[in-house]
Amino acid sequence: MQGNIRCFPSLLSLLLIVSMAIGQSKQSISFRDTLDGKSDMSQWLMEARGFVPIPSIITEPALGYGGMLGGLYLHRKKVAGVSDERGIESLPSMSFAAPLATSNGTWAVFGGHSHVFNEDRIRLLVMGGYFNINLEYYQLLNQDLPFPINFNQKGWLVFTRLMMRIKDSNFLIGPLYRFQTTDVGVRFNASDPILDDLEDLLQAKFQTAGLGVHWKWETRDYSFTTNKGNLVNLQYTYYDKWLGGDFTYHRLNTQYFGYFKPWRTPVMGFRVDGKFSFGDIPTFFKPYVDMRGVPAMRYTGDHVIVLENEERIDLTKRWALVAFGGVGMTSSTTDQFVLEYATFNAGGGFRYNLARLFNMYMGIDVGVSKEDWAWYITFGSAWSQG
């Protein structure tokens, strides 16, 4: 499985959010804000310790409905979300594990550890797991299909990344390595001897391995639900046989998230997300359009660009409405970007500020596209921000 299925970004956001809220505190914790008397988790997030289960609901259209029950353990007492003397937000060291399953037969088990060294100047992430995913695909042998085919991917995935802060700045950079084994099976929605033979021919087992570098620049005021600031992610990965894989290709992922609040309300968010691949990339590993309301892997190509806008209107200090819309574009031209497919999404939802001191919003979004619609439980941000 290459790229991000929607449930995985949701899990990582959730893990980061509740990583501050592990276990129980020896002190008496109030769930009421001292400022407005409303329900609030800020004190719990700041005082809690230990281990906690993490339930989550999966609503990705391509996977069906499902659930996930993970666990997280916080290894150090310093609370995430609190800035140090440099004004840089501190993150916790944590270990996590999570199984998930959905109604279309998809299931996976994965876990990992994220460690923070030297007052957040060094960040190490190691994670891996086993996946068995069922999806529909609209391309075969680089040719578009008038109907979807069902395919299954199963295998093992290992990922590690080391990020180092450049002096006391908001820039981080470091190497990464990714290794994955994949067993692909294809099933047509028809009974025909020729198609049965083709299914046998399309079975494949292979592995991919890539070495890369990740660069990040961040000036956001809050990590969970941002009011002002910017985030830029640049990640280049080179896959080759000498690294342990069966294919040679390149992946370049670029992300920009900008948040502006020229007035008291609304907060205007902008997303520019580009994923580009070059070389002998396996068909099922190509980038795809990832937007609310668009089924995962419905639109794939060698290159994918997503442009999206989200507006958050604060009705009170606790409640807010959101509206969003965007366009996703794909191309399979290697020398220049020639638009082949475009899809649009639009939708809205609501938010409640669960923890005022951390500006941590939670709510429900409904996204609509010309292909489908879906609803999502959103923690912090609906955008996968790397």
PEJOFEN-V76804 format. One record per helix or strand of 2 or more residues. SS is the DSSP state (h for helix, s for strand). FROM is the first residue (numbers start at 1). TO is the last residue. Records with the same first field share a line. If there is no record, write none. Layout:
SS = FROM-TO ; FROM-TO
//
This chain:
h = 6-18 ; 42-47 ; 193-201 ; 241-243 ; 283-285 ; 356-358
s = 51-58 ; 66-74 ; 94-102 ; 107-117 ; 122-140 ; 143-165 ; 171-187 ; 204-218 ; 229-239 ; 249-260 ; 267-279 ; 287-288 ; 300-301 ; 303-314 ; 319-331 ; 341-355 ; 360-369 ; 373-379
//
